[in-house]
Amino acid sequence: MSSDTEEDYGRDEKQPIDGSDANRPRVYFRRWIMVGLFCMYSMSNAYQWIHLNIIANVILRYYNASLPGDSYQKQMSIDWLSMIYMLAYIPLIFPATWLLDRKGLRVVGLAGTLLNCLGAWLKCASVSPDRFGVLMFAQTICAIAQIFILGIPARLAAVWFGPNEVSTATAIGVFGNQVGVAIGFLVPPEIVPNSASLDQIGHDLSMMFYGTAGVTSALFLLVVFVFKKKPPVPPSKAQAMAVEQAAGEKYGKSLLRLVKNKGFILLTVTYGINTGSYYAISTLLNPIVLHYFPDQELNAGRIGLTIVLAGVLGSILAGIWLDKTRTYKGTTIGIYLLSMLGMVAFTFLTKYVNQIWVLFVVGGILGFFMTGYLPVGFEFAAELTYPESEGTSSGLLNASAQFFGIILTIGMGLLVNKVSPLEANITVSAALLLGTILTGLIKSDLRRQAAEKRDQDTQKVKQEIFLETKFTSNGICGDETKLNVDDSVTSDDERI
């Protein structure tokens, strides 16, 4: 391993000429390596979240012998392969956030990639119709790995990126997760088709699982040798202060302040509804599509891919928009409202227009706004809660998303199996309408922006004082020189 010298980080900015400003905030080229590597291992974990549920009917057939109860209970057992990610996150996010605040990005990155790799290898041992329990255990390990991943984007952006880059960097971090979900929608139906032979399905599952294990192993090794805790010099004084405060702060006191922050509590609820709706739709996309279009497993995966790719574009554009405009509340309300309208379109066009291409179109619209909301929610939370740790605020947002995801997935699953997908989708649309209304009640208290402005004003005043002092000093020297010249001339005149 290389030493952590400043040269290793590839600083973007030039060294000050006089060397007197060595601790001035600056950014390093290595920040792009950090966010890129994070995107890759986040991608691999997100892939493992959904890669089984998008082929839910195939998994149900293959593991039928080891699944409990009637058809509804069997389907619910398959749904729990996705929901275990949500369930594991809720109680474990608090110790994970504490670890992030105390030990930093590197330790948390190592923990996440190690568990992700371990879960992937355990899945290789689950390929047998009587081993659904092993598969669920392996998925649980991957779910635990997730808690060391989901809350990272906002913290990684704060630690490594400058004030005008944090929203874009957060969006890129979320981008990795969404690409993983996209691959999880697209690849499994291609590798594991609904074959008539269970032996062939077992062979196909083995290929998929071993491929995933190889990729996650490589990513773990990359994190071991490449991933760093922080740059030598912070990119922003305000962010440096926040990170230092988080490291020395009592975690319980920080949580208490967040709970007392009314704007943040409202955002936590609305973020949970929006993202929980996305989780529920992703989990149940296979049975919803197959209800309206039987034998269309491949298209179910492609519709999921469309949802996610459109969402990736939405996430990036939302991050860039925030960096340019800083209109956090207006952007949040706008995206939330459009997410709700997209869900309404998905609900009724799916039911009453019997054309599968319509699902691709409305799915893309839904994904663009619903997934585009993710980085906006993270950054709005960071603004509302500054100087609290971004890891803590984003962790609570994700915990809310998991909570609502479980509720909405179970509720939608019950309605899909017992009533129809139409009623399930209407329920989600109503939830998003409620979230839109609650978002409008959030006060736009942009504390991080205010801190950055104060810092800029302070630096401006210091610079003005420095220039004034320098000018005054030069003026005195000039007067003395002029006086000496005049004295000399006078003396010569007197001699003449």
N, C-alpha and C positions, 0 to 999 in steps of 0.2 A: 504493500500500500504506500502511496505517496504521502509526503508530509503535507500538512495543511498550510503551506505558505501562500501569501497573497497572490503570487504569480500563478499558482495552480488554479485560481478561481477566474482568471482572465478578466480583469477589471475592464469595464467599458469606458470609464472616464479616465482622463489624463491625470497624472500626479500633479498636484499644485507645484508651481515653479519654485516657490520659496520653501516648500516642505513644511510650512507652519500650519497647514490645515489638513494634517494627515488623518484626522478623525472625522472629517466632513462626510456626511451621508453620501453613499455612492452605490451603484449597482454593478454586478459582475456578470460576465457572459455565462458563467456556470449556472446561473439561475435558470437558463433555458434547458440545460441538461437535467437539472433537478426536477423541473415541472414535467419534462418529457418522460423521465424514468417513472415518476409518480403516475403519469397517465397510463403507462404500460402495465404497471402492476395493479392499478385500480381497474383497468380494463379486464384483466384476467379474472379478478374477483367478481366483477359485475357479470361477466360471461357465465360464471358458475352459478350465479343466482338464478338465471332464467333458462339455462340450456336444457333443463329437464322438463320444465312446465310447458315449453312450446311444443314438445312432443308428448304431452300428457297422455293422450290416448295410447301411444306406443308403450310408454312406461307402465300404464295401467294394465295392459295386456301381458307384458313381460313379467311383472312382479305380482300378478293377480293371486298366485298361490300363497304369498306371504302378506297379503293385505287383509285388514280386518273388516268384518261386518258386511252390510248390504252395499248396494251400488253407490249410494250417497256417501257413506263412510269411506269407501274405497277412493272415491274422487276427492274427498276432503283430505285423505292421507297424502294424495299426490299434491294437492294444493299446499300442504304444509312443507313440502320441499322448498317452496318459495317463502312461505310465511315464517319459517324458522329463522330466516335472515332478519325479519322484522322483530320477532320475539326475542332473539338473543341480544339485539342491540339495546333494547330499552333498559334492562338492569345493568348491563356491562359498560355502557357509554360513560358512566360517571368515573369508574376507576381508569378507563382508557383516557379520558380527558385529563384526569389528574396526572397520569403518566406523561401525557403530551406536554403539559405545563411544566412539570418538574424535570423531565429528561430530554425533551426536545424531539425534533423530527426524526433523527436517525434511529433512536431506540424504538419509537413507534413504527417506523417503516420496517425495521427488521422483524418486529413481532408480527406485523400484518402479513408480510411476504412469507415468513416461515410457516405460519398457520395455514395460509392459502395453499402453499406447496404440499403440506402434510395432508390436508383434506383432499387434494387432487389425487394423491397416491392412494389414499384409502378407498377412493371410488373404484380404482382398478381392481380392488379385492372384492367389490360388491357385485360383480357380474355373475349372477346366478338367480333364477326365479325365486329362490327361498331366502334371499339376502337383502330384502328391502330394509331391514333394520340396520344393516351395515351401511347401505346407501344413505339412510337418514342420519346416521352418526357422522359420516364423512361430510355431508352437507352442513351439519351443525358446526363442525370445525371450520369450514369455509365461512359460515355465518359469523362465528366469533372473530375470524380474521377481519371481517368487514368493519368492525368497530374501530379498528386501527387505521381505517382508510377513509371512510366517508367524511369525517370532520377535518381532514387535512387541507383541502384546497384553500380555504380562507387563511389558515395559519401559514401555509407555505408561501402564499402571495404576500402576506404581511412581513415575513422574515426575509424574503429574498428580493422583492420587487418594489420599485419606487411608487410614490403616491399616485402618479398618473397611469400606473400599470396594474394596480391591484385588482381592479374589476375584471380586466382582460385576463390576467393570470388565474383568477378564481374560475372564470368561465372555461379556460383551457383545462384546469383541473377537473371540473365537472365533465368536460368534453370526453376525457378518457373513460370515465365511468359509463357514459352514454354509448360510446363506441363499443365497449364491452357488451352492453345489453344488445346492441345492434347485431354483433357477431353471434351472440347467444340466440337471437331470433333466427338468423339466416343459416348458420352452419349445421346445427343438429338435424333439422328435417332433411338436409342433403346427405348427411353421413348415416343417419339412422332412419330410413324410410319405414313405413308400416308394412313390413314383410309378413307373409303368411307363416314363415318358419320362425319359431322362437330362438332356435339355434343361430339363425342368421342375425336376428336382432341382438343376441348376446355378443356375437362377433363384432357387429357394428358399434355397439356400446363400448367394447374393449378398445377399439381403434380411437374412438372419441376420447375416452378417459385417459389413455396413455399419451395421446397428443397433448392434452391439457396439462398432464403431470410434467411433461418435458418442458413446456413453455414456462410454467410456474417455477420450476427448479432453476432455469436460466435467469429468471427475473430476481429470484432470491439472491443468487450469487452476484448479480449486478448491484443490488442494493448494498450487499456486504462491502463491496470494493469501491463504490462510487458515491453513495448517498451521504451527504454531510448534514450536520446539525444546523449550522448557520454560517453566513459569510463572515470574513474578518471584521468588516465594518458594516453597520446596518444601513439599509437604503433610505431610511426616513427617521428623523428624530422622534416623531410622534409614535411610529410603530416600534421603535427601539424601546421607548418608555413603556409602551403597553406590554411588550414581551417581557421586559425586566420585572414589571409589576406582577405579571401573571406567575413568573417563576417564584417570587417571594411572597405571594398572596396566599392567605388561608382560603382553601378551595370552598369551604362551607360558607364563608363570608361573601365570596364572589357569587355563589349560587343564590344566596339570600338577596343580594342587590339586584340580580337579574329577575328574581321572582317579584320584586317590588316595582320593577320597571313595567308600567302598564302597556306602553307601546310595544315592548318586546313580547309580553305575554300574548297580546292580540296577534302579533306576527307569528308567534309560535303555533297558535291554533290555526291560523289561515294557511301557513306553510304546510302544516300537517295534513289539512284537508286536501290541498292541491296535490302534494306529492303522494299522499296516501291513495288518492284516486288513481294516479298514474301507476302505482304499484299494483292496485287491484285490477286495473284494465290489462296490464302486462301479464299478470298471473293467469287471468281467465280468458285471454285472447283466443287460445286454442279452442275451448268449448264454445265460445261465442261465435267464432267464425264457422266452426263445423255445424253449429245449429242451423245457420242460414245457408251454408254452402257445404254440404257433406263431401267427404273425401278430398278436401282442399287443404291438407296439412302443409304442403309446400307454400301455398299462398298465405296461409296464416302466419308462417314465419316471415314471408316477404312483406306482409302488411306491418308486422312488428318492426321489421327493418326500416320501413318507410317512416313509421312513427318516430323512431329513434334518430334517424339521419336528419329528418326535418327538425327534430329537437336539438341536435348538435348545432345546426345552423342557427337556430333561434338562440341557443345559449351564447354562442360567440358574438352574434350581433347585439344581443342584450348587454353583454359585458363591454363591448366597444362603445355602445350608446351611453352606458353609465359613465365610462371614463371621460367621454366628451361633454356630457350635459350635466352630470351629477343630479339628475332629477329622479331621486330614488322612489319617492312615494308615487309620483305620477306614473312612472314606468311600472311599478308594482301593480297599481290599480288597473292600468291599461292591459297588461299581460293577463292578469287574473280574469278580467271581464271577457277577453277574447278566448281564454281557455274554456270558460263556461259556455260561451256560444259555440265553440268547436265541439264540445261534448254534446250539446243539444243537437247539432247537425249529425254527429256520429250516431246518436240514439235513433233518430227518426228516419234518416236516409238509409241506415242499415236495415231497418224494418220494412220500409215501404218502397224502396228502389231495389229491385232484385237483380242488381248488376255488381259483380265483385269489384270492378274497377272503381266504383263509388267508394268502397271501403278504403282503397288506397288513397284517394283524394282527401276524404274527410279525416282519415287517420293521419295523413301528413299535416293537415291544418291543426289537428288536435295536438300532435307531438311538437310542432313548431312553438306553440305558445305554452303548453303545459311544461315541457322540458326547459324551454327558454326561461321559465320562472325560477329555476333552481339557483343559478348564480346570483340573480337579482335578490332573492330571499336572503342568501348568505351575506351579501354586501350591505343590504338594508339593515340586517341584524347587527353587523359590525359597526355601522354608523350609530344605531340607536343605543348600543351598549358600551361604546368606547369610554374608558380604556380597559374594559374587561377583556379577557382572553377570547380571541376568535374561536379557539378550539372549544371553549365552554359554550359560547352562544350557538355555534354551528352544531355542536353535539346535541344540545337541547332541541334545536330545530329538527334534526334527524330523528331524535327519539320520538318527537311528536309525529313525524311522518310515518315511523314504524307502527306507532300506536293506532293511528287512523288507518294505516294500510291493513293491519290485521282486521279491524272492525269492518272496513269496507269490503275486504276480500271475502271474509266469512259471510257478510250480508249479501254481497253480489252472488257468491257461490250458491247460497241457499235459494235465492230468487231464480238464478239460472236453472238450477236442478228441479225446483219445486213449482215455479211459475213460468217465467220466460225471461230471456235476455232483455226484452224491452223494459220491463219493470226494474230490472237491475240497473240498466243505463239511466233511466229516469231518476232513480235514487241518487246516483252519482252527480247528475246534472243539478239536482236540488242542493246537494252538499256544496257544490262549487258556487252556486248562487249565494248561499249563506256566507261562504268565504269571501266573495267579492264585497258584500255589504260590510263585513267586519273589517276588511282591509281599508275601506274608506274611513273608518274610525281611528286609524293609527295616526298619531301626531308625528309630523316630520321633524324630528329632533336630531339633526345631523351633527353629532358630537365629534366624530373623527375629523370631518371637514373643518369644523370650528377650531380644533386643535392645530391642524395643519396651517390654517390661516393665521393663528396666533404666532406660530413658529416662524412663518414667512414674514410677518410684520416685525417680529423681534429681530430677525436677521437683517431686514431692511433698515431698521433703526440703527443697528450696530454698524452696518456698512456706511450709512450717512454720517455717523459720528466719526468713524475712521477716516472717511474722505475729508470731513471738515477739519479734523485734527491735522491731517497730512497737509491740507491746503494752508492752514494757519502757520504750520511749521515752515513750509516753503516760503510763505509771505514774509516771515520774520527774517529768514536767511537772506532774502532778496533785498530787504530794506537795509540790513547791515552792510551788504556788499555795496549798495548804492551810496551809503553814507561814507564808507571808506574811500570810494572813488572821488566823491565830492571833496573830502578832506584833503586828498592828495592834490587835486586840482587847485584847491585854495592855497595850499602851501606853495605850489609852483608860482601862482600869481603873485603871492606876497614876495617871493624871491625876486621876481621880475620887477 
